């Protein structure tokens, strides 16, 4: 087993180097920085990282670690069923690490936190429909609209910040983190933020890339995406994400990924058009909801299922060609 460093925390990615209780979303969650090269090493890592934690403290467990490039048969992990109290932790997603292995998502829900089979089937069907719909060309920005990155350390003017907080307030009923003025300002300033401005120069769509370095691996989760509801049908957010992805590829970030709501077709269509591919399914992963849903789950208790998408190697090469 190779230890590859330890970091503290990141708002979207979560605790790094350890598993912590995320009380807001009633889950134990963390990104472990160890690399495993066999199922036996993975079982040992689970034993070590979960030791001392109370399985009754949460209704979900989500942990991630790295599988090395020599572990070519991820199918060896498909039967993983690690016992942690009432949980049976298994492989939920595997994100390619730019030819250097995989980032593994491992987790389980209590029975009370499992969406119905009908809803899961509908969400899977929605993803298939989104892939088909993505074959149609994406819309270009309306005349006078402009997509860009906010400069590093950029201090948003009060009008901009109020616009952004207003967009988030309208886009989400509940979310994984606080979306107030202070937290949003910190999130936008510290992340790699793509925006779209309208004719009047107002920010009408944005997305944030959260970059962390975990030893030899650099990761970016593209998250906190939102569009002014009055502009929601214009396909603007894909342009903000494209700006972020292009810069991440230029920086040679090892893994570029996003966790997208499983009940929203429009966002998934955008992911496919951006060259992102699904890598796994996280049932009722976090507290997240909005009025904009394509699959209705009346039993969701405020929890939303997510699909992990990551930038494929083929798409990465296409971004590199565009950048050159």
Rosetta silent file (secondary structure, phi, psi, omega in degrees, C-alpha in Angstrom):
SEQUENCE: XXXXXXXXXXXXXXXXXXXXXXXXXXXXXXXXXXXXXXXXXXXXXXXXXXXXXXXXXXXXXXXXXXXXXXXXXXXXXXXXXXXXXXXXXXXXXXXXXXXXXXXXXXXXXXXXXXXXXXXXXXXXXXXXXXXXXXXXXXXXXXXXXXXXXXXXXXXXXXXXXXXXXXXXXXXXXXXXXXXXXXXXXXXXXXXXXXXXXXXXXXXXXXXXXXXXXXXXXXXXXXXXXXXXXXXXXXXXXXXXXXXXXXXXXXXXXXXXXXXXXXXXXXXXXXXXXXXXXXXXXXXXXXXXXXXXXXXXXXXXXXXXXXXXXXXXXXXXXXXXXXXX
SCORE:     score description
SCORE:     0.000 S_00000001
   1 L     0.000  134.558 -177.137    0.000    0.000    0.000 S_00000001
   2 E  -109.721  127.484  176.500    1.392    3.413   -0.958 S_00000001
   3 E   -91.253  129.993 -171.893    0.634    6.507    1.099 S_00000001
   4 L  -121.677   28.661  173.556    0.402    9.563   -1.137 S_00000001
   5 L   108.526  167.897 -178.246   -0.083   12.511    1.184 S_00000001
   6 L  -145.709  137.044  177.743   -2.754   14.120    3.283 S_00000001
   7 L  -124.976  172.728 -176.489   -4.708   17.366    3.031 S_00000001
   8 L   -86.605  -86.158 -175.664   -7.339   18.820    5.333 S_00000001
   9 E  -142.257  162.774  173.407  -10.717   19.658    3.775 S_00000001
  10 E  -145.094  136.231 -171.388  -12.394   21.006    0.627 S_00000001
  11 L   -54.710  -47.465 -177.956  -15.985   22.332    0.580 S_00000001
  12 L   -88.914  -44.535 -177.527  -17.373   20.137   -2.218 S_00000001
  13 L   -69.397  -32.144  175.969  -14.919   17.254   -2.244 S_00000001
  14 E   100.102 -165.595 -179.319  -15.120   16.983    1.545 S_00000001
  15 E   -65.929  141.090 -176.015  -12.612   15.885    4.165 S_00000001
  16 E  -120.500  124.033 -179.348   -9.325   14.693    2.683 S_00000001
  17 L    97.596   -4.592 -179.778   -7.223   12.055    4.358 S_00000001
  18 L  -161.516  166.470  177.016   -9.925   10.868    6.757 S_00000001
  19 L  -102.012  128.214 -178.222  -13.624    9.979    7.068 S_00000001
  20 E  -128.756  159.219  175.487  -15.763   12.563    8.878 S_00000001
  21 E   -79.731  123.401  172.754  -19.417   12.980    9.788 S_00000001
  22 E  -101.867   90.750 -172.767  -21.239   15.338    7.439 S_00000001
  23 H   -67.142  -29.783 -179.830  -24.243   16.070    9.653 S_00000001
  24 H   -59.357  -36.820 -177.386  -25.907   18.333    7.069 S_00000001
  25 H  -111.828   10.407  174.967  -26.285   15.362    4.732 S_00000001
  26 L    51.746   53.324 -178.966  -26.417   12.625    7.388 S_00000001
  27 E  -148.314  155.832  167.253  -23.455   10.720    5.999 S_00000001
  28 E   -95.448  126.881 -171.661  -19.899    9.670    6.763 S_00000001
  29 E  -146.499  145.527  173.790  -17.745   10.959    3.927 S_00000001
  30 E  -177.853  160.229  175.290  -14.118   11.437    2.996 S_00000001
  31 E  -110.345  111.410  179.609  -11.426   11.156    0.333 S_00000001
  32 E   -84.623  145.073 -174.078   -8.621    8.844    1.476 S_00000001
  33 E  -100.059    8.365  176.769   -5.182    9.497    0.044 S_00000001
  34 E   -81.788  151.744  173.591   -3.938    5.918    0.049 S_00000001
  35 E  -107.181  133.914  176.807   -3.421    3.902   -3.122 S_00000001
  36 E  -114.046  146.276 -178.534   -4.489    0.263   -3.185 S_00000001
  37 L  -124.775   11.410  176.047   -3.244   -2.331   -5.634 S_00000001
  38 L  -160.827  163.856  176.925   -5.316   -5.348   -4.597 S_00000001
  39 H   -63.626  -36.358  179.250   -8.643   -6.231   -3.035 S_00000001
  40 H   -62.793  -41.573  178.314   -6.799   -7.271    0.126 S_00000001
  41 H   -65.513  -37.534  178.232   -5.199   -3.828    0.405 S_00000001
  42 H   -64.315  -43.601  178.554   -8.589   -2.187   -0.108 S_00000001
  43 H   -61.749  -39.535  177.230  -10.131   -4.282    2.669 S_00000001
  44 H   -64.662  -38.792  178.040   -7.261   -3.308    4.954 S_00000001
  45 H   -65.131  -42.223  177.684   -7.768    0.371    4.127 S_00000001
  46 H   -61.829  -43.482  179.350  -11.473    0.146    4.909 S_00000001
  47 H   -59.818  -44.626 -177.273  -10.711   -1.551    8.216 S_00000001
  48 H   -69.790  -44.660 -172.673   -8.198    1.128    9.164 S_00000001
  49 H   -75.972  -27.930 -178.713  -10.184    4.182    8.038 S_00000001
  50 H   -94.142  -10.284  179.678  -13.532    3.120    9.533 S_00000001
  51 L   -60.638  130.715  179.192  -12.110    1.869   12.814 S_00000001
  52 L    89.567  -11.527  177.087  -13.418    3.932   15.713 S_00000001
  53 L   -87.002  148.877 -178.210  -16.289    5.480   13.730 S_00000001
  54 L   -93.353  110.891 -178.491  -19.871    4.910   14.837 S_00000001
  55 H   -66.481  -16.759  179.364  -21.926    3.331   12.017 S_00000001
  56 H   -84.984    0.324 -176.440  -25.142    4.428   13.743 S_00000001
  57 H   -83.088   -9.847 -175.478  -24.193    8.110   13.399 S_00000001
  58 L  -149.249  163.207  178.185  -25.287    8.394    9.738 S_00000001
  59 L  -103.252    2.033  176.602  -27.624    6.861    7.186 S_00000001
  60 E  -149.601  149.200  171.887  -25.029    6.770    4.386 S_00000001
  61 E  -122.829  130.454  174.295  -21.302    6.118    3.960 S_00000001
  62 E  -134.551  114.656  174.591  -19.324    7.564    1.031 S_00000001
  63 E  -133.891  154.422 -176.734  -15.573    7.154    0.891 S_00000001
  64 E  -132.825  148.852  175.359  -13.085    7.388   -1.924 S_00000001
  65 E  -152.594  177.509 -176.584   -9.536    6.161   -2.474 S_00000001
  66 E  -104.540  135.866  171.014   -7.098    5.561   -5.322 S_00000001
  67 E  -106.375  129.971 -174.848   -6.559    2.293   -7.194 S_00000001
  68 L   -70.475  166.475 -176.927   -3.179    2.071   -8.879 S_00000001
  69 L   -67.021  -20.913  179.530   -2.573    1.575  -12.612 S_00000001
  70 L   -75.606  -16.409  179.708   -1.465   -2.029  -12.065 S_00000001
  71 L   -89.293   82.001 -171.125   -4.948   -2.920  -10.861 S_00000001
  72 L   -83.574  -19.582 -175.337   -6.437   -3.250  -14.324 S_00000001
  73 L  -103.726   85.372  177.502   -9.377   -5.463  -13.461 S_00000001
  74 H   -63.721  -18.303  178.529  -11.858   -3.297  -11.577 S_00000001
  75 H   -60.547  -20.957  177.047  -14.259   -6.199  -11.954 S_00000001
  76 H   -62.688  -23.583 -176.809  -12.418   -7.718   -8.988 S_00000001
  77 H   -94.403   -8.454 -174.156  -14.102   -5.076   -6.834 S_00000001
  78 L   -63.785  -27.928  179.386  -17.633   -5.524   -8.153 S_00000001
  79 L   -92.953    9.540 -179.586  -18.362   -8.174   -5.547 S_00000001
  80 L   -60.733  133.357 -177.938  -16.977   -6.105   -2.671 S_00000001
  81 L  -149.116   69.384 -174.857  -19.311   -6.290    0.332 S_00000001
  82 E   -81.580  127.655 -177.099  -17.465   -4.878    3.345 S_00000001
  83 E   -85.012  126.341  174.976  -19.467   -4.987    6.582 S_00000001
  84 E  -138.919   92.099 -172.608  -19.571   -1.815    8.677 S_00000001
  85 L    59.444 -128.833  179.369  -22.415   -2.124   11.160 S_00000001
  86 L   -79.127   -6.991 -177.141  -25.619   -2.265    9.081 S_00000001
  87 E   -84.598  148.157  171.957  -23.793   -1.076    5.947 S_00000001
  88 E  -123.436   91.011 -169.304  -22.485   -3.356    3.194 S_00000001
  89 E   -76.053  127.524  179.354  -19.957   -1.129    1.480 S_00000001
  90 E  -134.594  178.208 -180.000  -19.410   -1.782   -2.219 S_00000001
  91 E   -77.923  124.555  179.523  -18.029   -0.125   -5.348 S_00000001
  92 E  -107.783  -29.853 -179.370  -20.341    2.638   -6.620 S_00000001
  93 E  -158.423  154.273  176.673  -18.166    4.437   -9.187 S_00000001
  94 E  -138.067  112.826 -176.071  -14.680    4.317  -10.718 S_00000001
  95 E   -99.961  120.310  178.514  -13.255    7.516  -12.209 S_00000001
  96 E   -60.553  141.164 -177.265  -10.266    7.119  -14.602 S_00000001
  97 L  -107.517   55.262  174.745   -7.167    9.004  -13.444 S_00000001
  98 L    51.807   46.990  177.076   -5.719   10.112  -16.776 S_00000001
  99 L    79.308    8.195 -175.637   -4.081    6.739  -17.398 S_00000001
 100 L  -118.897   25.437 -179.837   -2.745    6.435  -13.841 S_00000001
 101 L   116.567 -151.544 -177.693   -5.389    4.255  -12.226 S_00000001
 102 E  -141.679  150.288  166.254   -8.826    5.094  -10.839 S_00000001
 103 E   -94.739  117.408 -177.067  -10.495    7.097   -8.125 S_00000001
 104 E   -94.333  135.050  169.404  -12.868    4.628   -6.455 S_00000001
 105 E  -101.696  124.294 -179.876  -16.192    5.595   -4.871 S_00000001
 106 E  -125.441  134.474 -179.141  -17.214    3.133   -2.164 S_00000001
 107 E  -176.166  179.537  177.040  -20.411    3.376   -0.156 S_00000001
 108 E  -165.435  158.802  175.542  -23.797    2.171    0.975 S_00000001
 109 E  -115.376  151.397  164.878  -27.128    3.472    2.313 S_00000001
 110 L   -64.302  156.811 -178.841  -29.313    2.278    5.124 S_00000001
 111 H   -56.902  -33.320 -179.534  -32.458    0.625    3.831 S_00000001
 112 H   -69.971  -12.239 -177.401  -34.461    3.710    4.863 S_00000001
 113 H  -119.213   43.255  177.032  -32.315    5.806    2.520 S_00000001
 114 L  -121.561  121.320  178.931  -32.649    3.838   -0.695 S_00000001
 115 L   -64.180  158.254 -178.022  -34.792    5.253   -3.524 S_00000001
 116 L   -66.248  154.386  178.923  -37.412    2.978   -5.015 S_00000001
 117 H   -61.992  -30.591  178.504  -36.473    0.677   -7.872 S_00000001
 118 H   -64.744  -45.832 -179.695  -38.989    2.519  -10.056 S_00000001
 119 H   -65.510  -43.153  178.924  -37.268    5.859   -9.518 S_00000001
 120 H   -59.819  -43.813  178.977  -33.817    4.350  -10.098 S_00000001
 121 H   -62.288  -41.098  179.214  -35.014    2.778  -13.352 S_00000001
 122 H   -65.921  -37.939  179.249  -36.490    6.085  -14.492 S_00000001
 123 H   -68.441  -39.254  176.517  -33.272    7.929  -13.678 S_00000001
 124 H   -64.233  -40.328  177.756  -31.192    5.406  -15.608 S_00000001
 125 H   -62.805  -38.487  179.757  -33.604    5.747  -18.527 S_00000001
 126 H   -62.233  -40.425  178.511  -33.225    9.524  -18.322 S_00000001
 127 H   -63.593  -40.319  177.125  -29.447    9.225  -18.645 S_00000001
 128 H   -64.019  -40.332  177.435  -29.836    7.103  -21.778 S_00000001
 129 H   -66.474  -37.377  178.850  -32.213    9.658  -23.255 S_00000001
 130 H   -63.808  -40.697  178.364  -29.778   12.448  -22.353 S_00000001
 131 H   -60.540  -41.779  179.458  -26.960   10.669  -24.188 S_00000001
 132 H   -66.452  -43.796 -178.589  -29.141   10.427  -27.294 S_00000001
 133 H   -65.853  -27.041 -178.131  -30.268   14.054  -27.065 S_00000001
 134 L   -69.100  -11.758  178.293  -26.647   15.193  -26.722 S_00000001
 135 L   -68.960  -23.384  176.580  -26.035   14.155  -30.326 S_00000001
 136 L   -75.472  147.222 -176.714  -27.821   17.336  -31.391 S_00000001
 137 L   -61.781  145.687  175.402  -25.550   20.416  -31.534 S_00000001
 138 L   -74.296  153.305  177.470  -25.322   22.622  -28.467 S_00000001
 139 L   -74.009  146.621  171.860  -26.648   26.154  -28.672 S_00000001
 140 L   -84.575  164.937  179.339  -24.206   28.997  -29.043 S_00000001
 141 L   -66.505  144.579  174.970  -24.353   31.955  -26.690 S_00000001
 142 L   -60.230  155.124  178.126  -26.895   34.658  -27.581 S_00000001
 143 L   -55.978  132.129  178.521  -25.460   37.780  -29.198 S_00000001
 144 L    90.571  -12.784  176.154  -23.843   40.000  -26.604 S_00000001
 145 L   -85.330  151.725 -174.056  -23.456   37.220  -24.006 S_00000001
 146 E  -143.122  131.179  175.897  -19.914   36.314  -22.964 S_00000001
 147 E  -103.865  140.731 -179.166  -18.377   33.292  -21.200 S_00000001
 148 E  -161.704  175.537  171.112  -15.116   33.628  -19.270 S_00000001
 149 E  -100.882  142.716  170.175  -13.181   32.651  -16.159 S_00000001
 150 L   -71.796  136.847  178.829  -13.048   34.908  -13.144 S_00000001
 151 L   -60.888  151.263  178.505   -9.409   35.929  -12.578 S_00000001
 152 L   -55.657  136.061  178.820   -7.654   34.226   -9.617 S_00000001
 153 L    69.998   11.719 -176.129   -8.440   35.972   -6.337 S_00000001
 154 L   -60.162  129.104  176.584  -11.054   38.103   -8.085 S_00000001
 155 L   -94.081  110.660 -178.179  -13.116   40.114   -5.611 S_00000001
 156 L   -63.200  134.845  170.689  -16.708   40.160   -6.762 S_00000001
 157 L   -64.055  155.009 -175.514  -18.374   43.536   -6.737 S_00000001
 158 H   -57.678  -36.475  178.811  -21.362   43.666   -4.405 S_00000001
 159 H   -65.286  -42.542  177.489  -23.762   43.687   -7.349 S_00000001
 160 H   -61.329  -47.014 -176.667  -22.137   40.593   -8.848 S_00000001
 161 H   -63.799  -40.737  176.843  -22.180   38.751   -5.546 S_00000001
 162 H   -63.376  -38.546  177.419  -25.833   39.582   -4.937 S_00000001
 163 H   -61.449  -44.600 -177.541  -26.649   38.345   -8.445 S_00000001
 164 H   -65.165  -46.704  179.392  -24.833   35.054   -7.810 S_00000001
 165 H   -62.189  -38.353  177.733  -26.469   34.473   -4.418 S_00000001
 166 H   -64.066  -38.718  177.513  -29.847   35.282   -5.990 S_00000001
 167 H   -62.155  -47.963  179.664  -29.241   32.734   -8.749 S_00000001
 168 H   -61.197  -41.670 -177.938  -28.411   30.021   -6.209 S_00000001
 169 H   -62.202  -35.994  179.857  -31.443   30.923   -4.082 S_00000001
 170 H   -81.524  -27.649 -175.463  -33.750   30.521   -7.071 S_00000001
 171 H   -80.085  -27.848 -174.175  -32.034   27.416   -8.454 S_00000001
 172 L  -129.983  137.865  168.549  -32.114   25.312   -5.265 S_00000001
 173 L   -82.586  -41.084  175.405  -34.581   24.666   -2.475 S_00000001
 174 E  -138.755  153.674 -176.840  -31.916   22.796   -0.507 S_00000001
 175 L  -148.114  167.741 -173.791  -28.219   22.294   -1.135 S_00000001
 176 L   -72.823  -23.079 -179.646  -25.204   20.493    0.335 S_00000001
 177 L  -133.779  166.444  176.126  -23.607   23.673    1.730 S_00000001
 178 L   -66.065  138.885 -178.410  -24.721   27.108    2.895 S_00000001
 179 L  -118.256   40.187  176.615  -25.327   29.496   -0.009 S_00000001
 180 L   -83.560  176.938 -175.656  -25.182   32.814    1.842 S_00000001
 181 H   -57.062  -47.298 -175.233  -23.187   35.897    0.849 S_00000001
 182 H   -66.719  -48.481 -176.075  -20.056   35.021    2.821 S_00000001
 183 H   -68.719  -39.166  178.905  -19.812   31.357    1.833 S_00000001
 184 H   -66.574  -41.932  177.801  -20.641   31.984   -1.832 S_00000001
 185 H   -60.024  -42.827  178.668  -18.114   34.798   -2.040 S_00000001
 186 H   -66.284  -41.671 -179.087  -15.416   32.565   -0.560 S_00000001
 187 H   -61.939  -46.592 -176.878  -16.366   29.660   -2.828 S_00000001
 188 H   -69.981  -38.345 -179.198  -16.258   31.749   -6.012 S_00000001
 189 H   -69.970  -37.776 -173.812  -13.022   33.532   -5.111 S_00000001
 190 H   -85.407  -20.564 -178.793  -11.152   30.373   -4.118 S_00000001
 191 L   -93.960  175.626  171.166  -12.337   28.124   -6.944 S_00000001
 192 E   -90.743  105.132 -166.974  -11.801   28.166  -10.675 S_00000001
 193 E  -109.143  123.490  173.566  -15.040   29.866  -11.626 S_00000001
 194 E   -99.040  137.890 -176.898  -16.609   29.973  -15.071 S_00000001
 195 E  -134.454  159.685  168.618  -19.319   32.563  -15.702 S_00000001
 196 E  -125.313  129.245  176.214  -21.644   33.820  -18.408 S_00000001
 197 E  -107.448  147.018  179.058  -22.617   37.492  -18.493 S_00000001
 198 L   -89.640 -170.150 -177.685  -25.655   38.866  -20.342 S_00000001
 199 L   -58.505  -32.988 -178.407  -25.960   42.016  -22.466 S_00000001
 200 L   -86.501    1.069 -179.946  -26.075   44.189  -19.348 S_00000001
 201 L    85.284    6.664  178.733  -22.945   42.568  -17.907 S_00000001
 202 L   -80.758  143.054  173.137  -24.814   40.671  -15.192 S_00000001
 203 E   -72.404  123.716 -178.664  -23.716   37.160  -14.257 S_00000001
 204 E  -118.994   -8.076  176.145  -26.544   34.851  -15.325 S_00000001
 205 E  -157.626  145.565  179.285  -24.827   31.466  -15.085 S_00000001
 206 E  -155.555  160.634  173.141  -21.804   30.074  -13.268 S_00000001
 207 E  -149.019  149.692 -175.547  -19.975   26.927  -12.251 S_00000001
 208 E  -120.079  130.634  173.458  -17.111   26.396   -9.816 S_00000001
 209 E  -101.345  120.713 -179.673  -14.170   24.016  -10.192 S_00000001
 210 E  -100.961  113.433 -174.290  -12.706   22.922   -6.852 S_00000001
 211 E  -103.250  131.950  173.388   -9.080   21.829   -7.286 S_00000001
 212 E  -133.413  153.932  174.495   -7.142   19.774   -4.742 S_00000001
 213 E  -113.395  122.376  178.396   -3.761   18.065   -4.828 S_00000001
 214 E  -118.367   87.573 -176.755   -3.559   14.670   -3.141 S_00000001
 215 L    61.222 -116.869 -176.496    0.079   13.644   -3.334 S_00000001
 216 L   -80.927   -8.076 -172.795    0.732   12.612   -6.941 S_00000001
 217 E  -113.198  132.682  171.937   -2.843   13.231   -8.057 S_00000001
 218 E  -106.418  136.676 -177.088   -4.568   16.482   -8.876 S_00000001
 219 E  -130.997  149.226  171.141   -8.365   16.466   -8.917 S_00000001
 220 E  -137.522  123.599  171.067  -11.061   18.957   -9.795 S_00000001
 221 E   -98.400  123.319  176.158  -14.738   18.577   -9.015 S_00000001
 222 E   -88.107  116.634 -171.228  -16.913   20.852  -11.131 S_00000001
 223 E  -146.307 -174.635  174.427  -19.781   21.799   -8.858 S_00000001
 224 E    53.923   40.069 -179.852  -22.098   24.511   -7.569 S_00000001
 225 E   -84.998  139.537  178.241  -23.495   25.127  -11.056 S_00000001
 226 E  -159.989  153.269  178.511  -26.549   27.346  -11.428 S_00000001
 227 E  -134.208  142.796  173.519  -28.298   29.535  -13.988 S_00000001
 228 L   -51.535  124.461 -177.717  -30.774   32.363  -13.559 S_00000001
 229 H   -53.615  -29.525  177.864  -34.163   30.616  -13.926 S_00000001
 230 H   -69.092  -14.804 -179.968  -35.176   33.239  -16.491 S_00000001
 231 H  -113.622   10.234 -167.616  -32.278   32.027  -18.661 S_00000001
 232 H   -63.975  -24.759 -177.581  -32.605   28.322  -17.850 S_00000001
 233 H   -91.451    4.797 -175.329  -33.642   27.239  -21.341 S_00000001
 234 H   -90.937   -2.354  179.544  -30.722   28.958  -23.076 S_00000001
 235 L    63.971   35.366 -174.938  -28.081   26.283  -22.448 S_00000001
 236 L   -76.180  -35.748 -170.793  -25.746   28.843  -20.875 S_00000001
 237 H   -64.766  -27.989  178.037  -24.115   26.724  -18.184 S_00000001
 238 H   -60.848  -32.177  179.538  -22.400   24.462  -20.668 S_00000001
 239 H   -70.987  -38.626  176.618  -20.414   27.501  -21.828 S_00000001
 240 H   -64.728  -42.235  178.976  -19.305   28.300  -18.272 S_00000001
 241 H   -66.489  -37.484 -179.415  -18.263   24.669  -17.755 S_00000001
 242 H   -61.753  -39.393  178.244  -16.429   24.608  -21.084 S_00000001
 243 H   -62.811  -41.640 -179.985  -14.295   27.548  -19.969 S_00000001
 244 H   -66.995  -47.135 -177.107  -13.424   25.735  -16.737 S_00000001
 245 H   -62.893  -41.854  178.717  -12.651   22.392  -18.411 S_00000001
 246 H   -57.587  -40.799  179.046  -10.430   24.016  -21.019 S_00000001
 247 H   -71.196  -37.656  178.851   -8.320   25.602  -18.288 S_00000001
 248 H   -64.160  -40.454  177.428   -8.183   22.369  -16.257 S_00000001
 249 H   -65.205  -41.024  178.505   -6.913   20.464  -19.296 S_00000001
 250 H   -59.617  -36.093  178.888   -4.334   23.189  -19.911 S_00000001
 251 L   -81.672   -3.524  179.754   -3.132   22.685  -16.325 S_00000001
 252 L    60.411   42.939  174.910   -3.020   18.907  -16.880 S_00000001
 253 L   -65.404  133.271 -172.008   -5.282   18.117  -13.921 S_00000001
 254 L   -64.075  -45.172 -178.248   -5.320   14.327  -13.547 S_00000001
 255 E  -134.177  129.172  179.995   -9.059   13.841  -13.052 S_00000001
 256 E  -118.858  115.438 -173.086  -11.864   16.227  -13.973 S_00000001
 257 E  -142.767  167.408  176.752  -15.225   15.110  -12.662 S_00000001
 258 E  -149.390  150.915  176.052  -18.642   16.249  -11.549 S_00000001
 259 E  -110.027  106.851 -171.159  -21.485   14.754   -9.521 S_00000001
 260 E  -104.909  141.950  179.507  -24.680   15.515  -11.439 S_00000001
 261 E   -61.638  131.905 -175.431  -28.238   15.079  -10.239 S_00000001
 262 L   -72.778  -12.304 -176.591  -29.706   11.882  -11.648 S_00000001
 263 L  -103.494   11.680 -178.481  -33.135   13.469  -12.159 S_00000001
 264 L  -119.277  108.128 -177.779  -32.069   16.349  -14.417 S_00000001
 265 H   -69.072  -42.433 -173.170  -31.844   15.603  -18.124 S_00000001
 266 H   -59.824  -42.226 -179.335  -30.688   19.056  -19.255 S_00000001
 267 H   -68.243  -39.007  178.743  -27.542   18.996  -17.095 S_00000001
 268 H   -66.729  -38.105  175.436  -26.714   15.475  -18.178 S_00000001
 269 H   -58.212  -45.362  177.588  -27.134   16.442  -21.829 S_00000001
 270 H   -59.900  -41.130  178.465  -24.647   19.240  -21.232 S_00000001
 271 H   -58.774  -48.340 -179.798  -22.204   16.812  -19.616 S_00000001
 272 H   -60.700  -39.944 -179.979  -22.277   14.499  -22.621 S_00000001
 273 H   -67.408  -26.741  178.776  -21.762   17.445  -24.979 S_00000001
 274 L   -82.532   -4.700 -178.973  -18.750   18.523  -22.923 S_00000001
 275 L    90.871   15.259  176.858  -17.142   15.091  -23.311 S_00000001
 276 E   -89.768  143.860 -178.294  -17.966   13.852  -19.818 S_00000001
 277 E  -124.501  143.088  179.502  -18.932   10.197  -19.372 S_00000001
 278 E   -67.793  139.816 -177.374  -20.864    8.528  -16.515 S_00000001
 279 E  -122.816   -6.166 -179.131  -18.727    6.503  -14.102 S_00000001
 280 E   164.790  171.737 -172.491  -21.221    5.426  -11.445 S_00000001
 281 E  -126.013  130.959 -179.567  -24.411    6.064   -9.491 S_00000001
 282 E  -116.733   97.353 -175.530  -24.738    7.449   -5.926 S_00000001
 283 E   -70.089  133.483  178.208  -28.270    6.787   -4.600 S_00000001
 284 E    40.043   58.398 -170.229  -29.749    9.477   -2.336 S_00000001
 285 E   -77.568  -33.998 -173.270  -26.276   10.885   -1.821 S_00000001
 286 E  -158.817  167.743  176.078  -27.024   14.315   -0.353 S_00000001
 287 E   -77.811  107.984  179.434  -29.594   16.955    0.529 S_00000001
 288 L  -159.562  128.522 -179.627  -30.261   18.699   -2.760 S_00000001
 289 E  -157.968  157.343  177.475  -33.487   19.716   -4.441 S_00000001
 290 L  -158.898  174.602  177.536  -34.985   22.298   -6.766 S_00000001
 291 L   -75.028  -20.761 -173.805  -38.075   22.963   -8.828 S_00000001
 292 L   -89.346   87.533  179.322  -36.248   21.907  -11.996 S_00000001
 293 L  -130.812  148.706  178.006  -36.645   18.122  -12.041 S_00000001
 294 L  -105.264  -27.648  176.059  -37.353   15.630  -14.783 S_00000001
 295 L  -118.336  121.070 -176.499  -37.967   12.560  -12.599 S_00000001
 296 L   -95.122  129.315  177.548  -40.203   13.113   -9.577 S_00000001
 297 L  -123.576   96.976 -175.701  -39.570   11.042   -6.431 S_00000001
 298 L   -67.807   -9.228 -178.082  -42.212   11.825   -3.781 S_00000001
 299 L  -106.043   14.535 -167.488  -40.337    9.753   -1.184 S_00000001
 300 L   -74.579   -9.157  177.675  -36.925   11.400   -1.504 S_00000001
 301 L    54.663   22.719 -177.896  -36.895   13.062    1.961 S_00000001
 302 L    88.275   -9.342  179.742  -34.925   15.897    0.367 S_00000001
 303 E   -83.742  146.814  177.432  -32.123   13.568   -0.699 S_00000001
 304 E  -121.988  142.311  173.405  -30.987   13.474   -4.314 S_00000001
 305 E   -84.342  145.209 -178.910  -29.281   10.708   -6.278 S_00000001
 306 E  -123.882  152.033  170.865  -26.185   11.700   -8.241 S_00000001
 307 E  -113.550  130.272  177.527  -24.335   10.323  -11.239 S_00000001
 308 E   -83.808  123.431  174.873  -20.548   10.688  -11.314 S_00000001
 309 E  -114.644  146.568  173.121  -19.294   11.976  -14.683 S_00000001
 310 E  -140.285  158.413 -179.269  -15.648   12.438  -15.666 S_00000001
 311 E   -73.328  123.508 -179.407  -13.779   13.791  -18.682 S_00000001
 312 L   -72.815  156.520  178.474  -12.829   10.939  -21.008 S_00000001
 313 H   -60.547  -38.483  179.606   -9.280   10.627  -22.336 S_00000001
 314 H   -62.934  -43.117  179.427  -10.565   11.091  -25.880 S_00000001
 315 H   -68.907  -34.634  177.209  -12.314   14.328  -24.956 S_00000001
 316 H   -59.176  -43.202  179.461   -9.242   15.519  -23.071 S_00000001
 317 H   -63.905  -35.351  178.362   -7.213   15.189  -26.251 S_00000001
 318 H   -66.012  -40.983  175.853   -9.836   17.201  -28.151 S_00000001
 319 H   -63.998  -38.038  178.310   -9.592   20.025  -25.590 S_00000001
 320 H   -62.568  -41.190  179.490   -5.811   19.912  -25.892 S_00000001
 321 H   -64.523  -40.489  178.153   -6.080   20.280  -29.671 S_00000001
 322 H   -63.974  -40.993 -179.530   -8.439   23.234  -29.291 S_00000001
 323 H   -66.206  -27.893  179.677   -6.055   24.847  -26.789 S_00000001
 324 L   -85.133    0.000    0.000   -3.146   24.468  -29.164 S_00000001
